[in-house]
Amino acid sequence: MPTTSLPTPPQAIIRCKVAAFTAAACLAAAGLAVIERTAIWIIVALGAVTAAPTVLAACGLPVALLVLRVHRKRDRRFALLAPWRRRALAELRRDLAELPETRHPIGR
């Protein structure tokens, strides 16, 4: 069974944009078919509705969303700290570094 590599975050964003464009085109075609009620727009809407799942599956939308979710969680590890919290954390680390080293009470 051949394996493929995961997309990079920029590739995953492009895949999500393709999926969003496909979904928007499908909705537009269905809307035109409802408004116009002509045979050609109904055929276009049916074609869009049948082609959209194929395009969405082919572009790997679930994998792209998973890649974006994983990278978002990994990259925001320290990004949520406000500046005053970063200063407080730095001060705490300085205070901890100044504490003297002591032996363990049990002696290990």
One Martini backbone bead per residue (centre of mass of N, CA, C, O) as a GRO file, in nm:
protein
  108
    1MET     BB    1   0.092   0.039   0.027
    2PRO     BB    2   0.083   0.356  -0.043
    3THR     BB    3   0.244   0.646   0.071
    4THR     BB    4   0.179   0.971   0.194
    5SER     BB    5   0.243   1.278   0.262
    6LEU     BB    6   0.200   1.538   0.442
    7PRO     BB    7   0.095   1.840   0.445
    8THR     BB    8   0.159   2.146   0.454
    9PRO     BB    9   0.023   2.426   0.569
   10PRO     BB   10  -0.001   2.569   0.290
   11GLN     BB   11  -0.134   2.324   0.149
   12ALA     BB   12  -0.378   2.307   0.341
   13ILE     BB   13  -0.493   2.584   0.272
   14ILE     BB   14  -0.542   2.527  -0.027
   15ARG     BB   15  -0.735   2.289   0.016
   16CYS     BB   16  -0.949   2.457   0.168
   17LYS     BB   17  -1.002   2.659  -0.061
   18VAL     BB   18  -1.101   2.453  -0.267
   19ALA     BB   19  -1.338   2.350  -0.097
   20ALA     BB   20  -1.483   2.624  -0.067
   21PHE     BB   21  -1.520   2.679  -0.370
   22THR     BB   22  -1.683   2.424  -0.430
   23ALA     BB   23  -1.916   2.481  -0.235
   24ALA     BB   24  -1.996   2.756  -0.357
   25ALA     BB   25  -2.057   2.653  -0.645
   26CYS     BB   26  -2.277   2.456  -0.561
   27LEU     BB   27  -2.467   2.665  -0.431
   28ALA     BB   28  -2.497   2.846  -0.680
   29ALA     BB   29  -2.620   2.634  -0.868
   30ALA     BB   30  -2.863   2.569  -0.690
   31GLY     BB   31  -2.976   2.858  -0.681
   32LEU     BB   32  -3.018   2.889  -0.989
   33ALA     BB   33  -3.211   2.648  -1.020
   34VAL     BB   34  -3.432   2.769  -0.837
   35ILE     BB   35  -3.470   3.045  -0.979
   36GLU     BB   36  -3.489   2.967  -1.291
   37ARG     BB   37  -3.604   2.680  -1.387
   38THR     BB   38  -3.407   2.543  -1.584
   39ALA     BB   39  -3.256   2.288  -1.740
   40ILE     BB   40  -2.960   2.383  -1.734
   41TRP     BB   41  -2.944   2.449  -1.423
   42ILE     BB   42  -3.017   2.166  -1.327
   43ILE     BB   43  -2.776   2.025  -1.458
   44VAL     BB   44  -2.557   2.190  -1.315
   45ALA     BB   45  -2.642   2.119  -1.027
   46LEU     BB   46  -2.609   1.813  -1.055
   47GLY     BB   47  -2.309   1.826  -1.129
   48ALA     BB   48  -2.214   1.970  -0.871
   49VAL     BB   49  -2.326   1.765  -0.663
   50THR     BB   50  -2.155   1.521  -0.784
   51ALA     BB   51  -1.861   1.665  -0.783
   52ALA     BB   52  -1.798   1.772  -0.496
   53PRO     BB   53  -1.722   1.513  -0.334
   54THR     BB   54  -1.484   1.441  -0.517
   55VAL     BB   55  -1.315   1.695  -0.471
   56LEU     BB   56  -1.304   1.681  -0.161
   57ALA     BB   57  -1.166   1.400  -0.152
   58ALA     BB   58  -0.918   1.467  -0.339
   59CYS     BB   59  -0.801   1.712  -0.152
   60GLY     BB   60  -0.798   1.629   0.155
   61LEU     BB   61  -0.959   1.774   0.390
   62PRO     BB   62  -0.919   1.614   0.657
   63VAL     BB   63  -0.607   1.630   0.654
   64ALA     BB   64  -0.583   1.937   0.641
   65LEU     BB   65  -0.730   1.997   0.908
   66LEU     BB   66  -0.538   1.834   1.086
   67VAL     BB   67  -0.281   1.993   1.025
   68LEU     BB   68  -0.385   2.269   1.123
   69ARG     BB   69  -0.453   2.183   1.412
   70VAL     BB   70  -0.170   2.089   1.500
   71HIS     BB   71  -0.014   2.357   1.434
   72ARG     BB   72  -0.178   2.542   1.618
   73LYS     BB   73  -0.112   2.401   1.890
   74ARG     BB   74   0.202   2.412   1.866
   75ASP     BB   75   0.238   2.737   1.810
   76ARG     BB   76   0.062   2.830   2.091
   77ARG     BB   77   0.217   2.785   2.359
   78PHE     BB   78   0.322   3.114   2.411
   79ALA     BB   79   0.114   3.319   2.268
   80LEU     BB   80  -0.106   3.363   2.515
   81LEU     BB   81   0.085   3.546   2.655
   82ALA     BB   82   0.111   3.812   2.819
   83PRO     BB   83   0.339   4.044   2.893
   84TRP     BB   84   0.296   4.034   3.206
   85ARG     BB   85   0.333   3.722   3.218
   86ARG     BB   86   0.617   3.704   3.107
   87ARG     BB   87   0.749   3.874   3.329
   88ALA     BB   88   0.660   3.693   3.566
   89LEU     BB   89   0.804   3.439   3.463
   90ALA     BB   90   1.089   3.553   3.458
   91GLU     BB   91   1.098   3.626   3.759
   92LEU     BB   92   1.053   3.341   3.866
   93ARG     BB   93   1.307   3.216   3.733
   94ARG     BB   94   1.509   3.396   3.878
   95ASP     BB   95   1.432   3.314   4.167
   96LEU     BB   96   1.490   3.010   4.127
   97ALA     BB   97   1.795   3.047   4.049
   98GLU     BB   98   1.875   3.175   4.341
   99LEU     BB   99   1.839   2.925   4.473
  100PRO     BB  100   1.956   2.691   4.664
  101GLU     BB  101   2.111   2.398   4.678
  102THR     BB  102   1.974   2.087   4.792
  103ARG     BB  103   1.937   1.817   4.960
  104HIS     BB  104   1.792   1.540   5.005
  105PRO     BB  105   1.641   1.417   5.290
  106ILE     BB  106   1.715   1.108   5.226
  107GLY     BB  107   1.994   1.103   5.033
  108ARG     BB  108   1.962   1.069   4.698
   0.00000   0.00000   0.00000
